[in-house]
Amino acid sequence: MKSDSQIQQDVFEELKWEPSVHADEVSVKVKNGIATLDGEVCTYAEKWSAERAALRVSGVKGISDKLKVSLTQEGARSDEAITGAVESALEWSSTVPEDAISARVDDGWVTLTGTVDWQFQRLAAVDCVRYQQGVIGVSDEIVIKPALTSALVKADIEAALRRRATVDAQSIAVGVSGSEVTLTGTVHTWSERDLATHSAWATPGVSNVVDKLTLVY
């Protein structure tokens, strides 16, 4: 098992390897496998990339993201300009349902509201915002509209997990309450965790997924 100091070094090296992140502006501390990222970055996209890079490192159990977005003069935009850019991106997205999402911008912080049928549509809406100039943060308040739930939801998810050879379906328990799914058990990597939660979100009728999976290296 890696020590915290080794994980810290690996996270910093991963940040240096990630071309979209200025690693010299980011400090890394690790305690009990939890990596804390601190410092200033120039865009919200860079903040997101730094977090994803840290999660790729073996031994990282979680992230405490304290990075602040400090826009350059060239990168700053008015709330009105950001709103227009976000609305245009949502309109042109082939994944986000037409007129399903509304955006409000307050001092560069974008709040998305609305209702969609699927988790992938909600993620696509957030993706439309992430790379817009002037954005310093995103609040996702999009609601997934529950479809008719089926008694087969649990079986559908378990079957999806079994189809994914990299995930040990036997180590994951699936609980279903109404349209909410709770995942418990163990996984060995963040990619396995992502695959398990994606399998749950991809099941018709699921409006919320509670991830209680434990990462065991």
VENTA-V791197 format. One record per residue. RES is the residue in three letters. BURIAL is b if it has 24 or more other ideal C-beta (glycine too) atoms within 12 Angstrom, else e. Layout:
((RES	BURIAL) (RES	BURIAL))
//
This chain:
((MET	e) (LYS	e) (SER	e) (ASP	e) (SER	e) (GLN	e) (ILE	b) (GLN	b) (GLN	e) (ASP	b) (VAL	b) (PHE	b) (GLU	e) (GLU	b) (LEU	b) (LYS	e) (TRP	e) (GLU	b) (PRO	e) (SER	e) (VAL	b) (HIS	e) (ALA	b) (ASP	e) (GLU	b) (VAL	b) (SER	b) (VAL	b) (LYS	b) (VAL	b) (LYS	e) (ASN	e) (GLY	b) (ILE	b) (ALA	b) (THR	b) (LEU	b) (ASP	e) (GLY	b) (GLU	e) (VAL	b) (CYS	b) (THR	b) (TYR	b) (ALA	b) (GLU	b) (LYS	b) (TRP	b) (SER	b) (ALA	b) (GLU	b) (ARG	b) (ALA	b) (ALA	b) (LEU	b) (ARG	b) (VAL	b) (SER	e) (GLY	b) (VAL	b) (LYS	b) (GLY	b) (ILE	b) (SER	e) (ASP	b) (LYS	e) (LEU	b) (LYS	e) (VAL	b) (SER	e) (LEU	b) (THR	e) (GLN	e) (GLU	e) (GLY	e) (ALA	e) (ARG	b) (SER	e) (ASP	e) (GLU	e) (ALA	e) (ILE	b) (THR	b) (GLY	e) (ALA	b) (VAL	b) (GLU	b) (SER	e) (ALA	b) (LEU	b) (GLU	e) (TRP	e) (SER	b) (SER	e) (THR	b) (VAL	b) (PRO	e) (GLU	e) (ASP	e) (ALA	b) (ILE	b) (SER	e) (ALA	b) (ARG	e) (VAL	b) (ASP	e) (ASP	e) (GLY	b) (TRP	b) (VAL	b) (THR	b) (LEU	b) (THR	e) (GLY	b) (THR	e) (VAL	b) (ASP	b) (TRP	b) (GLN	b) (PHE	e) (GLN	b) (ARG	b) (LEU	b) (ALA	b) (ALA	b) (VAL	b) (ASP	b) (CYS	b) (VAL	b) (ARG	b) (TYR	b) (GLN	b) (GLN	b) (GLY	b) (VAL	b) (ILE	b) (GLY	b) (VAL	b) (SER	e) (ASP	b) (GLU	e) (ILE	b) (VAL	e) (ILE	b) (LYS	e) (PRO	e) (ALA	e) (LEU	e) (THR	e) (SER	e) (ALA	e) (LEU	e) (VAL	b) (LYS	b) (ALA	e) (ASP	b) (ILE	b) (GLU	b) (ALA	e) (ALA	b) (LEU	b) (ARG	e) (ARG	e) (ARG	b) (ALA	e) (THR	e) (VAL	b) (ASP	e) (ALA	b) (GLN	e) (SER	e) (ILE	b) (ALA	b) (VAL	b) (GLY	e) (VAL	b) (SER	e) (GLY	e) (SER	b) (GLU	b) (VAL	b) (THR	b) (LEU	b) (THR	e) (GLY	b) (THR	e) (VAL	b) (HIS	e) (THR	b) (TRP	b) (SER	e) (GLU	b) (ARG	b) (ASP	b) (LEU	b) (ALA	b) (THR	b) (HIS	b) (SER	b) (ALA	b) (TRP	b) (ALA	b) (THR	b) (PRO	b) (GLY	b) (VAL	b) (SER	b) (ASN	b) (VAL	b) (VAL	e) (ASP	b) (LYS	e) (LEU	b) (THR	e) (LEU	b) (VAL	e) (TYR	e))
//
